[in-house]
Amino acid sequence: MMSLPRFLPLPIVSAYLGKEFLRAFFFCLLFLWGLALLIDFFDRLDDFFRQDAPILAVVRYFFFKAPLFVSQFAPAAALTGSLLSLSLLSRNREILALKACGIGVGQIALPLLLSAALLSLGTWAWSEFVVPSAFRKARFINAVEIKKKPFKSLLNGHGFWYHGEKIFYRIEHFDPRTNVLSGLLAYTLDDQFRVHSLIEATQATWLEGQWQCEGFQEKFLTPSVEPSTYSCSTILKESPDDFSLVAMEAEEFSSQQLRAFIADLQRKGLDVTTYQVDLQLKSAIPLAILAMTLLGISLAVPGAHQLTLATSLGLALVVGFGYWFLLGLTVSLGNSGALSPLLSAWTANSATCLVGVFFLLGIE
């Protein structure tokens, strides 16, 4: 009878190891998810009281924001879950028993990595099909129902329309990170609500509490007796916070939608660097589950040593902090243009995998 290749684990052992990892993963994810919601709630509690927010609106806001936390904390749950499950197996001498039966580190690691690969795929699908619509609803509830901002804008494929007092204007794009409006086109109205003039500006930047325009010019459509008193600050009386509802964030797009959005901005000649980084992160974050699981396995199976529960949680905290610090650094460099979007989004995952493989090879 032909024997199975050495790298293939035993079916019973595989199912057992995978089940223990998944149980620890979902326990950690539930804990981190609840902790994130609790921290976010108390962080905004003063704002809720000051704005006299309806309780039902607050509940609905967190209900629709909760899916975002699932995808954000899945990599941390994978790292903690792999460390926790393997440390419990090690404490019960089960890892030692598996090794005594001739089952190597690779056979122990494979069921966990296969489970992590499925979790990565599931998290990617969750981020693509659930998070965008839910996060969009959460932002709408926050702006309209909690902050009680009047909804005075209309989105379309070429930007958005906004109406003020005797003025309508269309803006091609608003970047909330830099507080820059691009492609301003305003229609001013007279007392009979007829179009009085057409105002154009290539860009408007929020500086020192008011808007500063570039390429500002006005074309009169009706005879004007008095000279125009319009300026960038008199036209745009809204602050950047007023445009927050129409500023589309990366979390509101699926990958396909974000690619189309980037292509539209490129046709308008706008800088899309930050959005290209966000597009790469939509794949990098789910696959971080696999990278974190690999690193957790390499740290939790160190030969004959046994990890206690406290040590496992400590390692998860240190390694997780290091990963997010590196990711934040590379993303910042990518947004500034110092790194390509591909490198900025994938450097942290690549480094994590290399460290994990290095330790695993050292164990073997």
C-alpha positions in Angstrom: 0.0 0.0 0.0 1.4 3.3 -1.0 2.1 5.7 1.9 0.9 9.3 1.9 3.4 12.1 1.3 4.9 13.3 4.5 3.6 16.9 4.1 0.0 15.7 4.1 -1.5 15.6 7.7 -3.7 12.8 9.0 -7.4 13.6 8.3 -8.4 13.3 12.0 -5.5 15.4 13.2 -6.1 18.0 10.5 -9.8 18.3 11.5 -8.9 18.6 15.1 -6.2 21.2 14.7 -8.4 23.2 12.2 -11.3 23.1 14.6 -9.2 24.4 17.6 -7.8 27.2 15.5 -11.1 28.3 14.2 -12.7 28.2 17.6 -9.9 30.4 19.0 -10.1 32.7 16.0 -13.8 33.4 16.3 -13.5 33.9 20.0 -10.7 36.4 19.6 -12.6 38.1 16.7 -15.7 38.5 18.8 -13.7 39.9 21.7 -11.8 42.4 19.5 -15.0 43.3 17.7 -16.9 44.0 20.9 -14.0 45.9 22.3 -13.7 48.1 19.2 -17.4 48.9 19.4 -17.2 49.7 23.1 -14.2 52.0 22.6 -15.8 53.8 19.7 -19.0 54.3 21.6 -17.4 55.8 24.7 -15.1 57.9 22.5 -18.2 59.5 20.8 -20.5 59.5 23.9 -19.9 63.2 24.6 -20.8 64.1 21.0 -24.0 62.0 21.2 -25.1 64.0 24.3 -24.1 67.3 22.8 -25.9 66.7 19.6 -28.9 65.2 21.4 -28.7 62.2 19.1 -31.7 59.8 19.1 -31.0 56.5 20.8 -32.3 54.6 17.8 -30.1 56.5 15.4 -27.0 55.7 17.6 -27.9 52.0 17.6 -28.4 51.9 13.9 -25.1 53.8 13.3 -23.1 51.2 15.2 -25.1 48.3 13.7 -24.1 49.4 10.2 -20.5 50.3 11.3 -19.9 46.9 12.9 -19.2 45.0 9.7 -16.1 47.3 9.1 -14.6 46.2 12.4 -14.9 42.6 11.4 -12.7 42.9 8.4 -10.3 45.3 10.2 -9.6 43.0 13.2 -9.6 39.7 11.4 -5.8 39.6 11.0 -5.2 40.4 14.7 -7.7 37.6 15.5 -5.8 35.2 13.3 -2.5 35.9 15.0 -4.0 35.7 18.5 -6.1 32.6 17.6 -3.1 30.7 16.2 -1.0 31.5 19.2 -3.8 30.8 21.7 -4.9 27.5 20.1 -1.4 26.1 19.8 -0.4 27.3 23.3 -3.4 25.4 24.8 -2.5 22.3 22.8 1.1 22.6 23.9 0.0 23.0 27.6 -1.9 19.8 27.3 1.2 18.1 25.8 -0.7 17.4 22.6 1.9 19.1 20.4 4.5 16.9 22.1 2.4 13.8 21.5 2.0 14.7 17.8 5.7 15.1 17.4 6.3 11.8 19.2 4.0 10.1 16.6 6.2 11.5 13.8 4.0 14.4 12.8 6.3 17.3 11.9 5.8 21.0 12.2 4.7 21.3 8.6 1.9 18.8 9.1 0.8 20.7 12.2 0.9 24.0 10.4 -0.9 23.0 7.2 -4.5 22.6 8.6 -4.2 26.0 10.3 -2.9 27.6 7.1 -5.7 26.0 5.0 -8.2 27.3 7.5 -6.6 30.8 7.4 -6.8 30.7 3.6 -10.5 30.1 3.7 -10.9 32.9 6.3 -8.9 35.3 4.0 -11.3 34.5 1.1 -14.3 34.9 3.4 -13.0 38.2 4.7 -12.3 39.5 1.2 -15.9 38.6 0.2 -17.2 40.3 3.3 -15.3 43.5 2.6 -16.4 43.4 -1.0 -20.1 42.8 -0.7 -21.2 43.7 2.9 -18.9 46.4 4.2 -19.4 49.1 1.4 -23.2 49.4 1.6 -23.2 49.1 5.4 -20.5 51.7 5.9 -22.2 54.1 3.5 -25.4 53.8 5.6 -23.4 54.4 8.8 -22.0 57.6 7.5 -25.4 58.8 6.3 -26.9 58.1 9.7 -24.0 59.9 11.4 -24.2 63.0 9.3 -28.0 63.4 8.9 -29.6 61.7 11.9 -27.0 62.2 14.6 -25.2 65.5 13.5 -28.5 66.7 12.0 -26.9 68.2 8.9 -29.3 69.1 6.1 -28.9 66.9 3.1 -28.4 69.4 0.4 -26.4 67.5 -2.2 -27.0 65.2 -5.1 -24.4 62.7 -6.3 -24.0 61.8 -9.9 -21.4 60.1 -12.1 -19.6 63.4 -12.7 -19.3 64.7 -9.1 -22.0 66.2 -6.9 -24.4 69.1 -6.9 -24.8 71.3 -3.8 -27.3 74.2 -3.2 -26.8 77.2 -1.0 -28.6 80.5 -0.7 -29.3 81.7 -4.3 -26.5 79.6 -5.6 -26.1 76.1 -7.0 -22.7 74.5 -7.6 -21.2 71.4 -9.0 -18.0 69.9 -7.7 -16.1 67.2 -9.5 -14.3 65.8 -6.4 -13.7 66.5 -2.8 -10.7 65.0 -1.0 -11.4 65.0 2.8 -7.8 64.1 3.6 -6.5 67.3 2.1 -9.7 69.4 2.2 -9.4 70.2 -1.5 -12.3 70.7 -3.9 -11.6 70.2 -7.5 -13.6 71.3 -10.6 -15.9 74.0 -9.0 -18.7 75.2 -11.2 -21.2 77.6 -9.6 -24.5 79.1 -10.9 -25.6 82.3 -9.1 -29.2 83.4 -9.1 -30.8 86.8 -9.0 -33.9 87.8 -7.0 -36.2 86.3 -9.7 -34.2 83.0 -9.4 -32.7 83.4 -12.9 -29.2 82.4 -13.5 -27.1 85.6 -13.1 -23.6 84.4 -13.6 -21.4 81.3 -14.0 -18.4 81.0 -11.8 -15.5 78.5 -12.4 -12.5 77.5 -10.3 -10.1 74.7 -11.0 -9.5 74.0 -7.3 -10.4 75.3 -3.8 -8.4 74.6 -0.7 -9.5 75.0 2.9 -6.9 77.3 4.6 -7.2 79.2 7.9 -11.0 78.8 8.2 -11.9 79.7 4.6 -11.7 78.5 1.0 -8.9 79.7 -1.3 -9.6 79.3 -5.0 -7.2 78.8 -7.9 -8.3 79.8 -11.4 -11.3 81.7 -10.2 -13.3 83.5 -12.9 -16.9 84.7 -13.3 -19.0 85.0 -16.5 -22.1 87.1 -16.5 -25.2 85.7 -18.2 -27.5 88.7 -17.5 -26.8 92.5 -17.6 -25.2 93.5 -14.3 -25.7 97.0 -13.0 -23.5 96.6 -10.0 -20.0 95.0 -10.0 -19.9 91.4 -8.7 -18.8 90.9 -5.1 -18.4 87.2 -5.4 -15.2 85.6 -4.2 -14.2 82.0 -3.3 -15.1 82.5 0.4 -18.5 84.1 -0.4 -19.5 81.3 -2.7 -18.4 78.4 -0.5 -19.8 79.2 2.9 -19.8 75.5 3.9 -16.9 73.9 5.8 -15.2 70.7 4.8 -17.3 68.9 7.4 -20.4 69.9 5.5 -19.1 68.0 2.5 -18.2 64.9 4.5 -21.4 63.1 3.4 -20.5 63.4 -0.3 -16.8 62.6 0.1 -16.7 59.0 -0.9 -14.3 56.9 1.2 -12.5 53.8 0.1 -14.5 51.6 2.5 -17.7 52.5 0.5 -16.4 50.9 -2.7 -15.9 47.4 -3.8 -12.6 46.8 -5.6 -14.3 47.0 -9.0 -16.1 50.2 -8.0 -12.9 51.7 -6.7 -11.1 50.9 -10.0 -13.8 52.7 -11.9 -13.7 55.6 -9.5 -9.9 55.9 -9.9 -10.2 55.8 -13.7 -12.8 58.6 -13.6 -10.5 60.8 -11.4 -7.6 60.1 -13.7 -9.7 61.3 -16.7 -10.2 64.5 -14.8 -6.5 64.9 -14.2 -6.7 64.4 -10.4 -4.1 62.8 -8.2 -5.3 59.2 -7.4 -2.3 58.0 -5.4 -4.1 57.5 -2.1 -7.0 55.7 -3.8 -4.5 53.3 -5.6 -3.0 52.5 -2.2 -6.5 51.8 -0.8 -7.2 49.6 -3.8 -4.1 47.4 -3.0 -5.1 47.3 0.7 -8.5 45.8 -0.2 -6.6 42.6 -1.1 -3.7 43.0 1.3 -5.7 43.2 4.5 -7.7 39.9 4.0 -4.5 38.1 3.1 -2.9 39.4 6.2 -4.9 36.7 8.0 -2.8 34.1 6.2 0.4 35.9 7.0 -0.4 36.4 10.6 -1.4 32.7 11.0 1.9 31.7 9.6 3.8 33.9 12.0 1.7 32.7 14.9 2.5 29.1 14.1 6.2 29.8 13.9 6.1 31.5 17.3 3.9 29.0 19.0 5.8 25.8 18.0 9.3 26.6 19.2 10.7 23.0 19.6 10.1 21.6 23.0 9.2 24.9 24.7 5.7 25.6 25.8 3.9 28.9 25.6 1.7 30.0 28.5 -1.6 31.8 27.9 0.0 35.1 29.1 3.0 34.7 26.9 0.8 34.0 23.9 -1.3 37.1 24.5 1.9 39.2 25.1 3.4 37.9 21.8 0.2 38.7 19.9 0.2 42.2 21.3 3.8 42.9 20.4 3.7 41.3 17.0 0.4 42.9 16.1 1.6 46.3 17.1 4.7 45.8 15.0 2.7 44.8 12.0 0.3 47.7 12.2 3.1 50.1 12.8 4.9 48.9 9.7 1.7 48.9 7.7 0.9 52.4 8.8 4.4 53.6 7.9 4.4 52.1 4.4 0.9 53.3 3.7 1.9 56.8 4.7 4.9 56.6 2.4 2.7 55.3 -0.3 0.1 58.1 0.1 3.0 60.6 -0.2 4.3 59.0 -3.3 7.6 57.8 -1.8 6.6 54.2 -2.3 4.5 52.6 -5.0 1.0 51.6 -4.0 1.9 48.0 -4.5 4.9 48.1 -2.1 3.2 50.3 0.4 0.2 47.9 0.8 2.1 44.6 0.6 5.4 45.3 2.4 4.0 44.4 5.9 2.5 41.2 4.7 5.7 40.2 2.9 7.8 40.9 5.9 5.5 38.9 8.2 5.6 35.9 5.8 9.4 36.0 5.6 9.8 36.1 9.3 7.3 33.2 9.7 9.0 31.1 7.1 12.4 31.8 8.6 11.3 30.7 12.1 9.6 27.6 10.7 12.7 26.6 8.8 14.7 27.1 11.9 12.3 24.8 13.8 12.6 22.1 11.2 
